[in-house]
Amino acid sequence: MQAIVSPDNLRLAFWKAAKGKGGKADCRVFRENLEANLEDLRADLLSGEVTVGDYHYFKIHDPKERTICAASFRERVLHHALMNVCEPVLERAAVFDSYACRKGKGREAAIQRAWGFARSHAWCLKMDVRKYFDSIDHSILLGLLMRKFKDPDVLELFHRILVSYEAAPGRGLPIGNLTSQHFANFYLAGLDRFVKEELRCLAYVRYMDDSVAWGDGPGELKVLASRVQGFLADERKLELKAGMAINRTAHGMDFLGYRIFPSTVRLARRSKVRFARKFRRYEQAYLRGQWTELHLQQRMQALLAFIMPADSWAYRRRVLERFACLPRDEDARLGVPCARRRQGVVAQGLEPGDPGRQLEQQRQELPGHEPQQRLAGQQEQQQRVPVRPPPSSIPRGGTDPAAILSGGGSPPPANTASPPGASSPASGGIENSGRAVA
């Protein structure tokens, strides 16, 4: 607790909580009297009377309905201060192939790891826990935390945070809190070690409650699924969804919004529908004047970041071409101002073009019957060692090669033609002059 309430840790917690939220009213109010607010939070933590559970509830439908619990800014500072000290302890309980809420891991790393296993195994098993966050048992989670932490003040703070939210009596974690993410990931750390160490399934990846195992046949995966289901029921009071499936990796497997094949990673069907729906909704918000161009670009950048790890270039182009311009009648129905109609998506600039093609279009193309010459402003390339020109290309009776070498004499006529690839008359004069001097 002394490490949690240290002034440096509390200032670091405020900086993390305020990152990206400097324009919020609650963040500005807390920052106006920063030192006093941090000192009040420190005093409440030391006395054991800190207030938790000040949540703002709202629902989202992305893709299914979820209840989000947004804590107050002061409580978010508390969560960051707690995890600054406790996260390294929870990290030591995790295995390598756990990818949620961990530094250096994440969704893209989980996809790449799963793709690697799909290329080397013929069968896969997809498992998902039913209503995971709402089913986490408070007493079991607190017992697991007591094995890692011995400070009674810290354990009491854990207990106060857990009982501040209940989806059912003694169950549930609030979705949206930093502590909930780390607690939920830690809750299944024992399952990871059970699969890896006791069941000896090394081809295994988990991202929060979504887990995948690979094997060389359906029989061994059926046994593994039965053992996992028994462990969750006995040790964590959880159950798997009925949609648990065993399939060949060549047929593809849905994982974290992607469909993983041994040869490629594509977007899942649901992810494609969500991308197209959001794309069109963002464009309509811009055309109505509700969003600025900068706001549109920021939202489009976040939208495109999700589908970039997949092989989705052709799909992105189809969506851009489909919704690049709205019909005039649809513009009128949406109430789009006349000045904004038929402009299309400004976010097309976010799609990378072909730089080689753009440079090729900027070059001045010469007629096919003319030899390629150096363009204006282009640096002269270094010539190779000159070769001896044919006798017909050496001017007769006009120029002394020795005079050309020494800088005197007159240059060769401008209309003297040279075959492509041959050296210029000047270089030929230099070579002949060397032989003449010798």
Backbone torsions as a table, in degrees:
resi	resn	phi	psi	omega
1	MET	NA	-34.2	178.0
2	GLN	-62.9	-36.2	176.6
3	ALA	-69.9	-33.4	-179.0
4	ILE	-69.3	-40.8	-174.2
5	VAL	-90.7	6.4	178.5
6	SER	-63.7	143.4	-178.0
7	PRO	-57.1	-39.6	180.0
8	ASP	-64.5	-40.5	179.6
9	ASN	-67.7	-37.8	179.1
10	LEU	-67.9	-38.2	176.9
11	ARG	-65.7	-40.5	176.9
12	LEU	-63.8	-38.8	178.6
13	ALA	-64.4	-40.5	177.2
14	PHE	-63.2	-42.0	-179.2
15	TRP	-62.4	-40.5	178.8
16	LYS	-69.3	-40.1	-180.0
17	ALA	-68.8	-30.8	-178.2
18	ALA	-87.5	-7.0	-177.2
19	LYS	-64.7	118.7	-178.7
20	GLY	80.2	2.4	-178.3
21	LYS	-128.2	24.9	-178.7
22	GLY	-64.3	-23.2	179.9
23	GLY	-86.2	-7.2	-179.9
24	LYS	-71.7	146.1	-176.7
25	ALA	-65.7	-42.6	-178.5
26	ASP	-66.3	-32.6	177.0
27	CYS	-69.1	-41.6	179.3
28	ARG	-64.7	-41.0	180.0
29	VAL	-64.4	-42.5	179.5
30	PHE	-66.4	-34.8	-176.9
31	ARG	-75.3	-25.2	-178.5
32	GLU	-62.1	-37.0	176.9
33	ASN	-123.0	60.1	-170.6
34	LEU	-60.8	-52.8	-175.1
35	GLU	-63.9	-39.3	179.1
36	ALA	-67.2	-41.1	179.5
37	ASN	-66.6	-40.1	177.6
38	LEU	-66.4	-36.2	178.1
39	GLU	-67.9	-37.3	175.8
40	ASP	-64.4	-42.2	178.1
41	LEU	-63.6	-39.3	178.8
42	ARG	-63.9	-43.6	179.5
43	ALA	-64.0	-39.8	178.9
44	ASP	-65.9	-37.5	178.9
45	LEU	-67.2	-41.0	-179.5
46	LEU	-69.2	-33.3	179.8
47	SER	-83.2	-12.4	-178.8
48	GLY	78.0	18.0	-177.4
49	GLU	-116.0	26.2	-179.6
50	VAL	-68.7	142.2	-178.2
51	THR	-87.9	128.3	176.2
52	VAL	-131.7	160.1	178.1
53	GLY	94.3	11.8	177.7
54	ASP	-83.8	83.3	-173.3
55	TYR	-107.0	148.9	169.9
56	HIS	-110.9	119.2	-173.4
57	TYR	-97.4	138.5	170.8
58	PHE	-155.3	163.0	-175.2
59	LYS	-112.5	145.7	173.5
60	ILE	-127.5	159.4	178.3
61	HIS	-129.8	75.5	-174.3
62	ASP	-145.8	87.7	-5.7
63	PRO	-87.4	-19.3	179.6
64	LYS	-112.9	166.9	-175.2
65	GLU	-70.2	130.1	177.4
66	ARG	-136.2	146.5	175.4
67	THR	-99.2	119.2	-178.4
68	ILE	-99.6	134.9	178.1
69	CYS	-112.3	102.6	-179.6
70	ALA	-93.0	116.0	-179.5
71	ALA	-75.4	160.4	176.0
72	SER	-66.5	162.5	-176.6
73	PHE	-63.7	-38.9	178.9
74	ARG	-61.6	-39.9	179.1
75	GLU	-72.0	-31.3	175.6
76	ARG	-65.9	-36.4	173.7
77	VAL	-61.7	-40.8	177.0
78	LEU	-60.9	-44.3	-179.1
79	HIS	-62.0	-42.4	179.0
80	HIS	-66.0	-40.7	177.9
81	ALA	-61.9	-38.7	179.2
82	LEU	-68.0	-44.7	-176.3
83	MET	-76.1	-23.7	175.4
84	ASN	-57.3	-34.1	-177.4
85	VAL	-96.3	-36.8	-172.2
86	CYS	-90.2	-21.7	-177.7
87	GLU	-59.4	-43.3	178.4
88	PRO	-60.2	-30.5	178.2
89	VAL	-70.4	-43.0	177.4
90	LEU	-67.5	-30.7	-179.6
91	GLU	-64.3	-34.1	-178.0
92	ARG	-68.8	-17.7	179.0
93	ALA	-85.9	-9.2	-174.9
94	ALA	-89.5	151.4	174.3
95	VAL	-91.1	172.4	-176.8
96	PHE	-63.4	-39.3	-172.5
97	ASP	-91.3	27.6	167.9
98	SER	-104.0	124.2	-165.4
99	TYR	-119.5	0.4	-177.8
100	ALA	-93.5	138.1	172.6
101	CYS	56.7	41.7	179.3
102	ARG	-135.4	140.6	179.8
103	LYS	-68.5	135.9	-179.3
104	GLY	80.7	1.5	179.4
105	LYS	-111.6	-132.1	176.9
106	GLY	108.6	-177.4	-173.7
107	ARG	-66.8	-45.9	-176.9
108	GLU	-65.1	-38.8	177.7
109	ALA	-65.2	-37.1	177.7
110	ALA	-65.5	-38.5	179.0
111	ILE	-65.4	-43.7	-179.8
112	GLN	-65.0	-38.9	178.4
113	ARG	-66.5	-42.5	178.6
114	ALA	-64.4	-37.5	178.4
115	TRP	-64.3	-38.7	177.2
116	GLY	-63.0	-41.0	177.2
117	PHE	-68.6	-34.7	-179.9
118	ALA	-66.2	-28.9	179.6
119	ARG	-75.9	-17.3	-175.0
120	SER	-115.2	3.0	179.1
121	HIS	-135.0	150.2	-174.4
122	ALA	-91.2	-23.7	-175.7
123	TRP	-128.9	152.2	-179.2
124	CYS	-138.7	154.0	178.9
125	LEU	-128.2	120.7	179.4
126	LYS	-104.3	126.8	-178.0
127	MET	-128.2	143.4	-179.6
128	ASP	-145.3	134.1	-179.1
129	VAL	-81.7	137.7	-178.3
130	ARG	-77.0	123.6	177.8
131	LYS	45.6	62.7	-167.8
132	TYR	-62.9	-56.7	-174.5
133	PHE	-61.9	-37.5	-179.4
134	ASP	-77.4	-10.2	-176.5
135	SER	-105.6	-1.4	-178.6
136	ILE	-69.6	126.8	-177.3
137	ASP	-83.0	127.9	-177.1
138	HIS	-66.3	-42.1	-177.1
139	SER	-66.9	-40.2	178.3
140	ILE	-66.4	-44.1	180.0
141	LEU	-63.6	-42.7	179.1
142	LEU	-64.7	-36.5	176.2
143	GLY	-64.2	-38.1	176.7
144	LEU	-66.8	-38.1	178.5
145	LEU	-68.1	-32.8	179.6
146	MET	-66.9	-22.0	175.6
147	ARG	-74.1	-21.6	-176.6
148	LYS	-102.9	-28.0	-175.7
149	PHE	-124.8	140.3	-177.5
150	LYS	-117.6	-10.4	179.6
151	ASP	-70.6	119.6	-177.7
152	PRO	-64.4	-32.1	179.3
153	ASP	-67.5	-38.1	178.3
154	VAL	-69.1	-41.8	178.4
155	LEU	-64.5	-37.1	176.5
156	GLU	-65.9	-37.0	176.5
157	LEU	-66.2	-40.7	174.6
158	PHE	-57.3	-45.2	-178.3
159	HIS	-63.7	-40.6	179.7
160	ARG	-64.7	-37.8	179.2
161	ILE	-69.3	-39.8	-177.6
162	LEU	-66.5	-44.8	-176.0
163	VAL	-78.9	-3.5	178.4
164	SER	-73.5	-10.4	179.8
165	TYR	-144.3	137.8	177.3
166	GLU	-143.5	123.3	170.2
167	ALA	-84.9	-27.1	174.2
168	ALA	-147.9	163.7	-179.6
169	PRO	-54.8	117.8	178.3
170	GLY	73.6	15.0	-177.5
171	ARG	-137.7	152.3	169.5
172	GLY	109.3	143.0	172.4
173	LEU	-122.9	141.5	-179.8
174	PRO	-73.5	125.0	177.7
175	ILE	-74.2	127.2	179.5
176	GLY	120.1	-11.6	179.5
177	ASN	-94.6	146.2	177.8
178	LEU	-63.7	-42.4	179.9
179	THR	-64.2	-35.5	-179.6
180	SER	-63.7	-39.0	-180.0
181	GLN	-63.4	-45.7	-179.0
182	HIS	-70.7	-39.1	178.3
183	PHE	-64.4	-43.0	-178.7
184	ALA	-65.7	-38.1	178.1
185	ASN	-69.4	-37.2	179.3
186	PHE	-70.1	-28.8	-176.3
187	TYR	-62.6	-30.3	-179.4
188	LEU	-103.8	11.5	177.0
189	ALA	-62.6	-33.5	177.2
190	GLY	-66.0	-33.7	176.3
191	LEU	-64.2	-40.2	179.6
192	ASP	-59.6	-44.8	-179.1
193	ARG	-71.1	-31.6	176.3
194	PHE	-64.0	-43.3	-179.2
195	VAL	-69.9	-42.9	-175.0
196	LYS	-74.8	-44.3	-169.2
197	GLU	-94.3	-40.1	-178.1
198	GLU	-90.2	-45.6	179.4
199	LEU	-83.2	-11.3	176.0
200	ARG	58.6	38.1	175.0
201	CYS	-99.9	99.7	-176.5
202	LEU	-81.8	-25.8	178.3
203	ALA	-87.2	85.1	-172.2
204	TYR	-150.1	134.3	179.8
205	VAL	-136.0	136.1	176.3
206	ARG	-130.9	134.9	172.1
207	TYR	-126.8	101.8	-173.1
208	MET	57.1	-114.1	-178.0
209	ASP	-98.3	-0.7	176.1
210	ASP	-93.0	124.1	-179.2
211	SER	-136.8	149.7	-178.9
212	VAL	-135.7	138.6	175.3
213	ALA	-127.5	146.6	-178.9
214	TRP	-121.0	151.0	178.3
215	GLY	-155.0	180.0	-178.7
216	ASP	-96.8	-1.9	179.1
217	GLY	-162.0	157.6	-178.7
218	PRO	-70.1	-25.6	-177.5
219	GLY	-63.1	-48.3	-179.2
220	GLU	-66.6	-31.7	178.3
221	LEU	-72.5	-32.4	175.3
222	LYS	-64.2	-42.4	177.5
223	VAL	-63.7	-42.0	-179.8
224	LEU	-63.8	-42.2	179.6
225	ALA	-63.0	-39.4	178.9
226	SER	-66.1	-40.8	179.5
227	ARG	-67.9	-39.9	178.4
228	VAL	-64.5	-42.8	179.4
229	GLN	-62.9	-38.1	176.5
230	GLY	-67.1	-40.3	178.4
231	PHE	-62.6	-45.7	-179.2
232	LEU	-63.7	-39.6	-179.4
233	ALA	-69.4	-39.9	-175.2
234	ASP	-83.6	-40.4	-171.9
235	GLU	-97.6	-27.0	-175.4
236	ARG	-125.2	-4.0	-178.2
237	LYS	56.4	46.4	178.8
238	LEU	-124.7	165.7	175.9
239	GLU	-140.2	149.7	179.3
240	LEU	-80.9	154.7	175.3
241	LYS	-68.1	156.3	-179.5
242	ALA	-71.2	-15.0	-177.3
243	GLY	-83.1	16.8	177.7
244	MET	-59.6	128.3	-172.0
245	ALA	-133.1	143.6	172.2
246	ILE	-114.6	126.3	-174.4
247	ASN	-149.2	165.1	174.6
248	ARG	-74.8	141.5	179.5
249	THR	-66.1	-26.4	179.0
250	ALA	-65.9	-22.7	179.5
251	HIS	-84.6	-8.1	179.6
252	GLY	91.3	153.4	-178.8
253	MET	-143.3	131.2	177.7
254	ASP	-80.6	129.4	-179.2
255	PHE	-154.5	116.7	176.3
256	LEU	58.8	35.7	177.6
257	GLY	88.6	3.7	179.8
258	TYR	-121.5	163.7	173.7
259	ARG	-118.9	115.7	-170.9
260	ILE	-99.7	122.5	173.1
261	PHE	-113.2	161.5	176.7
262	PRO	-61.0	-28.0	-175.6
263	SER	-97.9	-21.3	-175.0
264	THR	-160.4	170.1	175.1
265	VAL	-122.4	122.8	-178.6
266	ARG	-120.6	171.3	175.5
267	LEU	-78.1	141.3	173.1
268	ALA	-70.3	158.3	-176.9
269	ARG	-59.2	-42.4	179.9
270	ARG	-63.9	-36.1	178.4
271	SER	-66.8	-36.4	176.9
272	LYS	-63.8	-43.6	179.7
273	VAL	-63.4	-43.3	179.8
274	ARG	-64.3	-40.7	-179.3
275	PHE	-63.4	-47.4	-179.4
276	ALA	-64.3	-39.6	-179.5
277	ARG	-66.0	-45.8	179.4
278	LYS	-67.1	-38.0	179.3
279	PHE	-57.7	-46.8	-178.2
280	ARG	-70.1	-38.0	179.2
281	ARG	-65.4	-38.3	178.3
282	TYR	-64.9	-42.2	179.5
283	GLU	-63.6	-41.1	179.5
284	GLN	-64.4	-37.5	177.9
285	ALA	-64.2	-36.2	177.5
286	TYR	-71.8	-42.9	-178.2
287	LEU	-66.3	-30.4	176.8
288	ARG	-75.5	-12.3	-177.2
289	GLY	89.7	7.8	179.7
290	GLN	-75.1	-30.0	179.8
291	TRP	-116.7	148.9	170.5
292	THR	-82.9	169.2	178.8
293	GLU	-63.6	-37.6	178.4
294	LEU	-64.6	-42.5	178.4
295	HIS	-63.1	-40.4	178.5
296	LEU	-62.1	-43.3	-179.5
297	GLN	-64.7	-39.1	179.3
298	GLN	-64.8	-42.9	179.9
299	ARG	-70.2	-37.1	177.6
300	MET	-66.8	-35.6	179.1
301	GLN	-63.8	-42.4	177.0
302	ALA	-66.2	-35.9	179.7
303	LEU	-68.0	-42.0	-179.7
304	LEU	-72.0	-27.5	-178.5
305	ALA	-63.3	-29.0	-178.5
306	PHE	-71.0	-37.6	-173.6
307	ILE	-94.1	-6.1	-178.2
308	MET	-64.2	-35.8	178.9
309	PRO	-64.0	-18.1	-177.9
310	ALA	-92.0	163.3	175.0
311	ASP	-78.4	83.0	-168.7
312	SER	-130.0	18.4	-176.3
313	TRP	-62.5	-46.0	-178.7
314	ALA	-64.6	-38.5	179.0
315	TYR	-65.9	-41.7	178.1
316	ARG	-60.6	-41.3	179.9
317	ARG	-65.1	-38.5	178.8
318	ARG	-64.2	-40.8	179.5
319	VAL	-67.0	-40.9	178.2
320	LEU	-62.5	-42.7	179.6
321	GLU	-70.3	-30.3	-178.0
322	ARG	-75.1	-40.1	-175.5
323	PHE	-111.8	17.4	-178.6
324	ALA	-65.9	-35.8	179.7
325	CYS	-136.1	132.6	176.9
326	LEU	-87.9	145.1	175.5
327	PRO	-61.3	156.0	-177.2
328	ARG	-63.6	-40.0	179.9
329	ASP	-65.4	-33.8	177.6
330	GLU	-72.6	-34.7	174.3
331	ASP	-58.9	-45.1	-179.6
332	ALA	-65.9	-38.2	-179.8
333	ARG	-66.5	-34.7	-180.0
334	LEU	-80.6	-6.8	-178.9
335	GLY	75.1	32.0	-179.1
336	VAL	-75.3	131.1	176.3
337	PRO	-57.6	149.7	-176.2
338	CYS	-60.4	-35.2	-177.4
339	ALA	-67.9	-20.2	-177.2
340	ARG	-101.4	-5.8	-174.4
341	ARG	-71.8	148.3	174.8
342	ARG	63.5	20.7	178.2
343	GLN	-88.6	-24.2	179.5
344	GLY	77.1	-170.9	-175.5
345	VAL	-83.1	120.4	175.5
346	VAL	-68.5	-23.4	-177.8
347	ALA	-70.3	1.4	175.0
348	GLN	-60.4	-26.3	177.6
349	GLY	-64.3	-18.6	177.6
350	LEU	-73.5	-21.9	178.7
351	GLU	-76.7	122.4	-178.4
352	PRO	-66.3	136.9	176.4
353	GLY	-91.4	-173.6	178.7
354	ASP	-95.9	103.1	-176.1
355	PRO	-62.3	-34.4	179.4
356	GLY	-64.0	-40.2	178.4
357	ARG	-67.2	-38.4	179.7
358	GLN	-64.9	-42.4	178.9
359	LEU	-66.2	-36.0	179.6
360	GLU	-65.2	-36.5	179.5
361	GLN	-71.0	-28.2	-179.0
362	GLN	-77.7	-19.7	-178.5
363	ARG	-74.3	150.5	176.2
364	GLN	-85.7	117.0	-177.7
365	GLU	-85.1	131.4	179.0
366	LEU	-87.9	153.6	175.8
367	PRO	-59.3	150.3	-174.8
368	GLY	-64.9	-25.9	-176.1
369	HIS	-86.8	-7.1	-179.5
370	GLU	-98.7	146.2	177.7
371	PRO	-68.5	149.5	178.6
372	GLN	-70.9	126.7	179.6
373	GLN	-122.3	168.4	179.5
374	ARG	-70.3	129.9	179.5
375	LEU	-74.0	161.1	179.7
376	ALA	-65.5	133.3	179.9
377	GLY	85.2	-8.1	-179.6
378	GLN	-85.7	135.5	-178.6
379	GLN	-65.3	142.4	179.9
380	GLU	-72.1	127.5	-179.9
381	GLN	-78.6	149.2	179.7
382	GLN	-70.4	128.8	-179.5
383	GLN	-81.0	152.0	176.2
384	ARG	-75.5	177.7	178.8
385	VAL	-61.1	123.7	-174.6
386	PRO	-64.9	144.9	175.5
387	VAL	-102.8	164.2	-177.6
388	ARG	-73.2	123.7	-179.2
389	PRO	-73.2	158.9	175.9
390	PRO	-64.2	154.1	-177.2
391	PRO	-59.8	-30.0	-176.2
392	SER	-67.0	-21.8	-177.6
393	SER	-88.0	-6.1	179.4
394	ILE	-86.9	123.6	179.6
395	PRO	-63.8	141.3	-177.6
396	ARG	-106.8	139.2	169.6
397	GLY	65.6	11.6	-177.5
398	GLY	-119.7	-44.5	-167.7
399	THR	-123.5	136.0	176.0
400	ASP	-89.1	122.4	179.8
401	PRO	-58.1	-37.1	179.0
402	ALA	-65.0	-33.2	178.2
403	ALA	-69.1	-37.6	177.6
404	ILE	-64.2	-40.6	-179.7
405	LEU	-63.4	-38.4	-177.7
406	SER	-85.9	-1.6	178.2
407	GLY	97.5	-7.4	-180.0
408	GLY	-94.9	-175.9	178.4
409	GLY	79.0	-179.2	-178.1
410	SER	-105.6	146.0	-179.8
411	PRO	-69.8	164.3	179.1
412	PRO	-67.5	159.8	-179.6
413	PRO	-58.3	147.1	-176.8
414	ALA	-68.2	-26.6	-175.9
415	ASN	-92.7	14.6	178.0
416	THR	-70.4	122.3	-175.8
417	ALA	-92.2	143.6	176.2
418	SER	-127.7	140.2	177.5
419	PRO	-65.7	150.0	179.3
420	PRO	-57.5	133.2	177.4
421	GLY	91.8	-14.7	179.9
422	ALA	-84.5	161.9	180.0
423	SER	-76.4	160.3	-179.0
424	SER	-72.9	162.7	177.5
425	PRO	-59.2	-32.0	-179.6
426	ALA	-65.0	-43.2	179.2
427	SER	-66.8	-35.9	177.1
428	GLY	-64.4	-36.4	177.2
429	GLY	-63.3	-38.8	179.4
430	ILE	-63.5	-41.8	-177.8
431	GLU	-67.9	-42.0	179.5
432	ASN	-66.1	-35.2	-178.9
433	SER	-67.3	-32.4	177.0
434	GLY	-63.2	-41.1	178.4
435	ARG	-69.2	-35.5	-179.5
436	ALA	-66.3	-41.3	178.4
437	VAL	-65.9	-40.9	179.3
438	ALA	-62.2	NA	NA
